[in-house]
Amino acid sequence: MQKPTKPYDNKRIFWDVDAEKLDFDKKASFIIERVFERGDVEDIRMCRRFYGDEKLSTVLLNAKFLPIRKVYLASAILDKPLIDFRCYKLRQSNPELYPY
């Protein structure tokens, strides 16, 4: 399979920045986290093909925040235990109040 020309397809993921001016190498961490946070499955696949599993693993394991669903997805994709993810550990150390 050929490497895509950019790591995402939907500009809606980057609604708050100028998506055309993003430097894919310098802003790789920002792009990967945002695609995993707000993208759909196809966006995540494109990002994975563009950056590769090693880069994704480095960025996602050190991310400060990801929605819990996306942490489970990243764990399954990268074949890493949940406890290795920084955002999962931060979430466990700062529990929220139980919603009554």
C-alpha positions in Angstrom: 0.0 0.0 0.0 1.3 3.5 -0.9 2.1 6.1 1.7 -0.6 8.9 1.8 0.5 12.4 1.0 -1.0 13.7 4.3 -1.9 12.1 7.6 -5.6 13.0 7.6 -8.4 13.5 5.1 -11.0 15.6 6.9 -10.3 19.3 7.6 -13.0 19.2 10.3 -10.4 17.7 12.6 -8.4 20.9 12.5 -11.2 23.4 12.5 -9.4 25.8 14.7 -6.1 26.1 12.8 -5.1 26.6 9.2 -4.9 23.0 8.0 -3.1 23.9 4.8 -0.1 25.5 6.7 0.5 22.6 9.1 4.1 21.2 8.9 3.6 17.4 9.0 7.1 16.8 10.4 7.4 19.6 13.0 3.8 19.3 14.3 3.6 15.4 14.2 2.7 15.1 17.8 -0.1 17.7 17.6 -1.5 16.1 14.4 -1.4 12.5 15.7 -3.1 13.4 19.0 -5.8 15.5 17.2 -6.5 12.7 14.7 -6.8 10.1 17.4 -9.0 12.5 19.5 -11.4 13.7 16.8 -10.9 11.6 13.7 -12.8 8.6 12.5 -11.4 5.1 11.7 -10.4 6.1 8.2 -8.5 9.2 9.5 -6.7 7.0 12.0 -5.7 4.5 9.3 -4.3 7.3 7.1 -2.4 8.7 10.1 -1.0 5.3 10.9 0.1 4.7 7.3 1.7 8.2 7.1 3.7 8.2 10.3 4.1 4.4 11.0 3.5 2.5 14.3 6.8 3.5 15.9 6.0 7.3 15.7 2.4 6.7 16.7 3.5 4.7 19.7 6.0 7.3 20.9 3.4 10.1 20.6 0.4 8.3 22.0 2.2 6.8 25.0 3.3 10.3 26.0 0.0 12.2 25.3 -1.4 14.1 28.2 -5.0 13.6 27.2 -7.0 11.3 25.0 -10.7 10.3 25.4 -10.9 6.9 27.2 -12.4 5.2 24.1 -9.4 6.3 22.0 -7.0 5.1 24.7 -8.5 1.6 24.4 -8.3 1.9 20.6 -4.7 3.0 20.7 -3.9 0.2 23.1 -5.4 -2.4 20.7 -3.8 -0.9 17.6 -0.3 -0.6 19.1 -0.6 -3.8 21.2 0.5 -1.9 24.4 -1.1 -2.3 27.9 -3.3 0.6 29.1 -0.9 1.3 32.0 1.8 2.3 29.6 -0.2 5.3 28.4 0.5 8.5 30.3 -3.0 9.8 29.8 -4.5 6.6 31.3 -2.2 6.9 34.4 -3.1 10.6 34.8 -6.8 9.7 34.6 -6.4 7.0 37.3 -4.5 9.3 39.6 -7.2 12.0 39.3 -10.6 10.2 39.6 -13.7 12.2 38.9 -16.7 12.3 41.2 -19.2 9.6 40.8 -22.3 10.9 38.9 -25.4 10.3 41.0 
